[in-house]
Amino acid sequence: MNRRITALIAALGVAGLALVGCGRDSDTLWVGSADFTESKLIAEIYAGALRAKGIKVERASLGTREAYVPALRDGSIDLIPDYTGTLLQFLNKKAEETTPDAVYEALKRTVPAPLTVLDRSPAEDKDAVVVTKAFAQRNNVRSIADLAPMCGDLVFGGPSEFQQRADGMPGIERTYGCKFREFRALDTGPVTVKALADDTVQAADIFTTNPAIEENEFIALDDPKNNFAAQNVVPLINSEKATPRAREILNQVSAKLTTELLIELNRAVNAADKPHTRTVAKEWLTANGLG
């Protein structure tokens, strides 16, 4: 996801693509992932389910969407988990759809050959404007609209790209008339969480499947005007590898993924013993009769 992936050094991306493409077996389905934990986790779930049904699978991590979409188109990889809203906006910067169904239907029309998307999952991971529970209660704030009158007195924290992104600071200002006193660029999720918890910032961009929201009793504010488009998990696949069997398996897995499950899986991956994403994925697949 552009909005949520730390930029990868270009040379590393090229090297990764070269490694994937070198001597690959045409009978193997290469499952890629972006360079962040949740993408790797979902990729391992898809890969594990395919392996369990006898499909030969290999894995690769490719970094940003700018790297993996061309890799999908030229056949260097075959499949990657993506998110409907950000993928649509990557392919069509003028896209205005925001609801889950509208975004997905537009995405199906927009994805270029030889690519296609399979069924979208109920699971969704999207940006949210987040505040502490104490702040929300003190100011009677439940939505971004409630926050708008006081934005001029507040400091907002988030990844640097959020300051320019269409649905980031410009979108919040355009949609809600909310212009913050200051934007503070924060490098990672943990840094953002700490800044919000210690009141360095009073509102922050945190993704909805981040277990830190629940663990810290933060409040993800409602977005009644849909500034943030739907971001359902969806398999993006090269049509040549989207066989009826592969489609059936992947759609079955996607149907079982939920937003609540992603929160729990992210929490499991970030446990004290730092298990590998493949281990967490395997445990879930086994528990659900898919691996």
C-alpha positions as CSV (number, residue, x, y, z in Angstrom):
1,M,0.0,0.0,0.0
2,N,1.4,3.4,-1.0
3,R,-0.1,5.1,2.1
4,R,1.3,2.6,4.6
5,I,4.6,1.2,3.1
6,T,8.0,2.6,4.1
7,A,9.7,3.5,0.8
8,L,12.2,0.8,-0.1
9,I,15.6,1.6,-1.6
10,A,15.2,1.3,-5.4
11,A,18.3,-0.9,-5.7
12,L,16.9,-3.4,-3.3
13,G,13.6,-3.6,-5.2
14,V,15.3,-4.2,-8.4
15,A,17.5,-6.9,-6.8
16,G,14.4,-8.6,-5.4
17,L,12.6,-8.7,-8.8
18,A,15.7,-10.1,-10.4
19,L,15.8,-12.9,-7.8
20,V,12.1,-13.7,-8.3
21,G,12.4,-13.8,-12.1
22,C,15.6,-15.9,-12.2
23,G,14.9,-19.5,-13.3
24,R,11.3,-19.6,-12.1
25,D,9.2,-22.7,-12.7
26,S,6.1,-22.0,-14.8
27,D,4.2,-24.5,-12.7
28,T,4.9,-22.5,-9.5
29,L,2.6,-19.7,-8.3
30,W,4.7,-16.9,-6.9
31,V,3.0,-15.1,-4.1
32,G,4.4,-11.6,-3.4
33,S,3.9,-9.2,-0.6
34,A,4.5,-5.5,0.2
35,D,7.2,-4.7,2.7
36,F,5.1,-4.4,5.9
37,T,3.9,-7.0,8.4
38,E,0.2,-7.3,7.6
39,S,0.9,-7.7,3.8
40,K,3.4,-10.5,4.5
41,L,1.0,-12.2,6.9
42,I,-1.9,-12.2,4.4
43,A,0.5,-13.4,1.7
44,E,1.6,-16.3,3.9
45,I,-2.1,-17.2,4.6
46,Y,-2.9,-17.3,0.8
47,A,0.3,-19.2,0.1
48,G,-0.3,-21.7,2.9
49,A,-3.9,-22.4,1.7
50,L,-2.7,-23.0,-1.9
51,R,0.1,-25.3,-0.7
52,A,-2.3,-27.3,1.4
53,K,-4.4,-28.0,-1.8
54,G,-1.3,-29.2,-3.7
55,I,-0.4,-26.0,-5.6
56,K,3.3,-25.4,-5.8
57,V,4.0,-22.0,-4.2
58,E,7.0,-19.7,-3.6
59,R,7.1,-16.4,-1.7
60,A,8.7,-13.0,-2.4
61,S,8.7,-9.6,-0.7
62,L,8.8,-6.7,-3.2
63,G,8.4,-3.5,-1.3
64,T,6.1,-0.9,-2.8
65,R,3.2,-1.0,-5.2
66,E,5.4,0.8,-7.7
67,A,7.6,-2.4,-7.7
68,Y,5.0,-5.1,-7.4
69,V,2.4,-4.0,-10.0
70,P,4.9,-4.1,-12.8
71,A,6.2,-7.4,-11.5
72,L,2.7,-8.8,-11.7
73,R,2.2,-7.5,-15.2
74,D,5.4,-9.0,-16.5
75,G,4.9,-12.3,-14.8
76,S,7.8,-12.0,-12.3
77,I,5.2,-12.7,-9.6
78,D,1.7,-14.0,-9.9
79,L,-0.3,-12.9,-6.8
80,I,-0.2,-10.3,-4.1
81,P,-2.7,-9.3,-1.4
82,D,-3.8,-5.7,-1.8
83,Y,-6.4,-3.2,-0.6
84,T,-9.2,-2.0,-2.8
85,G,-9.2,1.7,-2.2
86,T,-5.5,2.4,-2.4
87,L,-5.1,0.1,-5.4
88,L,-8.0,1.9,-7.2
89,Q,-6.4,5.3,-6.4
90,F,-3.0,4.1,-7.6
91,L,-4.5,3.0,-10.9
92,N,-6.9,6.0,-11.3
93,K,-5.9,9.1,-9.4
94,K,-9.2,10.7,-10.2
95,A,-11.3,7.9,-8.6
96,E,-14.0,9.2,-6.3
97,E,-15.7,6.0,-5.1
98,T,-15.5,5.5,-1.3
99,T,-18.0,2.8,-0.3
100,P,-16.9,-0.9,-0.3
101,D,-19.1,-2.0,-3.2
102,A,-18.5,1.1,-5.3
103,V,-14.7,0.9,-4.8
104,Y,-14.6,-2.8,-5.7
105,E,-16.8,-2.5,-8.8
106,A,-14.7,0.4,-10.0
107,L,-11.5,-1.5,-9.3
108,K,-12.7,-4.5,-11.3
109,R,-13.2,-2.1,-14.3
110,T,-9.9,-0.4,-13.8
111,V,-7.4,-3.2,-13.2
112,P,-5.3,-3.6,-16.4
113,A,-4.7,-6.8,-18.3
114,P,-3.3,-9.3,-17.7
115,L,-4.3,-8.7,-14.1
116,T,-7.6,-9.3,-12.3
117,V,-8.9,-9.1,-8.8
118,L,-10.7,-11.9,-7.1
119,D,-13.4,-11.6,-4.4
120,R,-12.9,-8.8,-1.9
121,S,-12.7,-9.8,1.7
122,P,-14.9,-8.5,4.5
123,A,-11.6,-7.6,6.2
124,E,-10.7,-4.0,6.0
125,D,-7.6,-2.0,7.1
126,K,-7.9,1.8,6.5
127,D,-6.6,5.1,7.8
128,A,-8.4,6.6,10.8
129,V,-8.1,9.8,12.7
130,V,-7.4,8.6,16.2
131,V,-7.5,10.4,19.6
132,T,-7.1,9.2,23.2
133,K,-10.1,8.2,25.2
134,A,-9.5,11.0,27.6
135,F,-9.5,13.6,24.8
136,A,-12.6,12.2,23.3
137,Q,-14.5,12.3,26.6
138,R,-13.2,15.7,27.6
139,N,-14.2,17.2,24.3
140,N,-17.3,15.1,23.5
141,V,-15.7,14.0,20.2
142,R,-16.9,10.9,18.3
143,S,-16.3,11.8,14.7
144,I,-13.9,13.9,12.5
145,A,-16.8,16.3,12.1
146,D,-16.9,16.8,15.9
147,L,-13.2,17.4,15.9
148,A,-13.3,20.1,13.1
149,P,-14.1,23.2,15.3
150,M,-11.0,22.6,17.4
151,C,-8.5,21.5,14.8
152,G,-6.8,24.8,14.7
153,D,-5.6,24.3,18.3
154,L,-4.3,20.7,17.8
155,V,-1.1,19.0,16.6
156,F,-1.7,16.0,14.2
157,G,0.8,13.2,13.8
158,G,1.3,10.7,11.0
159,P,3.5,9.4,8.2
160,S,5.2,12.2,6.2
161,E,3.2,11.3,3.0
162,F,-0.1,11.9,4.8
163,Q,0.6,15.6,4.7
164,Q,0.3,15.7,0.9
165,R,-1.9,12.6,0.1
166,A,-5.3,13.5,-1.4
167,D,-7.2,11.9,1.5
168,G,-4.7,12.9,4.1
169,M,-4.4,16.5,5.4
170,P,-5.8,18.0,2.2
171,G,-8.7,15.7,2.2
172,I,-9.5,16.2,5.9
173,E,-9.4,20.0,5.4
174,R,-11.5,19.9,2.2
175,T,-14.1,17.4,3.6
176,Y,-14.5,18.6,7.1
177,G,-12.9,22.1,7.2
178,C,-10.4,20.8,9.7
179,K,-7.0,22.5,9.4
180,F,-4.6,21.5,12.2
181,R,-2.3,23.9,13.9
182,E,0.7,21.7,13.1
183,F,1.5,18.5,11.3
184,R,4.2,16.4,12.8
185,A,5.8,13.7,10.6
186,L,6.2,10.4,12.5
187,D,8.2,7.5,11.0
188,T,6.5,4.4,12.3
189,G,3.3,3.1,14.0
190,P,5.0,2.7,17.4
191,V,6.3,6.2,17.3
192,T,2.9,7.5,16.4
193,V,1.2,5.5,19.2
194,K,3.7,6.9,21.7
195,A,3.3,10.5,20.5
196,L,-0.5,10.2,20.9
197,A,-0.3,8.5,24.3
198,D,2.0,11.2,25.7
199,D,0.1,14.1,24.2
200,T,2.9,15.2,21.8
201,V,0.1,15.1,19.2
202,Q,-3.6,15.3,20.0
203,A,-4.8,13.4,16.9
204,A,-3.0,10.9,14.7
205,D,-3.3,8.7,11.6
206,I,-3.3,5.1,12.7
207,F,-4.5,2.1,10.7
208,T,-7.7,0.4,12.0
209,T,-6.1,-3.1,12.3
210,N,-3.4,-1.8,14.6
211,P,-3.9,-3.6,17.9
212,A,-2.5,-0.6,19.7
213,I,-5.8,1.2,19.3
214,E,-7.6,-1.3,21.5
215,E,-4.6,-1.8,23.8
216,N,-4.3,1.9,24.6
217,E,-8.1,2.5,24.6
218,F,-7.7,5.0,21.8
219,I,-10.8,6.1,19.8
220,A,-10.8,5.8,16.1
221,L,-13.1,8.7,15.1
222,D,-16.1,8.1,12.7
223,D,-15.7,9.4,9.2
224,P,-19.3,10.2,8.3
225,K,-18.4,12.0,5.0
226,N,-16.2,9.1,3.8
227,N,-12.9,11.0,3.4
228,F,-11.2,7.6,3.6
229,A,-12.3,5.2,0.9
230,A,-13.0,1.5,1.7
231,Q,-9.8,-0.6,2.0
232,N,-10.9,-4.2,1.8
233,V,-8.3,-6.9,1.4
234,V,-8.4,-8.3,-2.2
235,P,-6.1,-10.8,-4.1
236,L,-4.5,-9.1,-7.1
237,I,-3.5,-11.9,-9.5
238,N,-2.1,-12.5,-13.0
239,S,-5.1,-13.9,-15.0
240,E,-2.9,-16.7,-16.4
241,K,-2.5,-18.1,-12.9
242,A,-6.1,-17.5,-11.8
243,T,-7.2,-21.1,-12.5
244,P,-10.6,-22.2,-11.3
245,R,-8.9,-24.1,-8.5
246,A,-6.8,-21.2,-7.4
247,R,-9.8,-18.9,-7.5
248,E,-11.8,-21.2,-5.3
249,I,-9.1,-21.6,-2.7
250,L,-8.3,-17.9,-2.5
251,N,-11.9,-16.8,-2.4
252,Q,-12.6,-19.3,0.3
253,V,-9.8,-17.8,2.4
254,S,-10.8,-14.2,1.7
255,A,-14.3,-14.9,2.9
256,K,-13.0,-16.0,6.3
257,L,-10.9,-12.9,6.9
258,T,-12.4,-10.2,9.0
259,T,-11.2,-6.9,10.3
260,E,-11.3,-8.3,13.9
261,L,-9.2,-11.3,12.8
262,L,-6.6,-9.0,11.2
263,I,-6.3,-7.2,14.5
264,E,-5.8,-10.5,16.4
265,L,-3.3,-11.8,13.8
266,N,-1.3,-8.5,13.9
267,R,-1.2,-8.8,17.7
268,A,0.0,-12.4,17.4
269,V,2.8,-11.5,15.1
270,N,3.9,-8.7,17.4
271,A,4.0,-10.9,20.5
272,A,7.0,-10.9,22.7
273,D,8.6,-13.9,21.1
274,K,8.2,-12.3,17.6
275,P,6.9,-15.4,15.7
276,H,7.4,-15.5,11.9
277,T,4.4,-14.5,9.8
278,R,4.4,-18.0,8.3
279,T,4.0,-19.6,11.7
280,V,1.1,-17.3,12.6
281,A,-0.5,-17.9,9.2
282,K,-0.1,-21.7,9.5
283,E,-1.7,-21.8,12.9
284,W,-4.7,-19.9,11.7
285,L,-5.1,-22.0,8.5
286,T,-4.9,-25.2,10.6
287,A,-7.4,-24.0,13.1
288,N,-9.8,-23.2,10.3
289,G,-9.4,-26.4,8.3
290,L,-7.6,-24.6,5.4
291,G,-4.0,-25.7,5.9
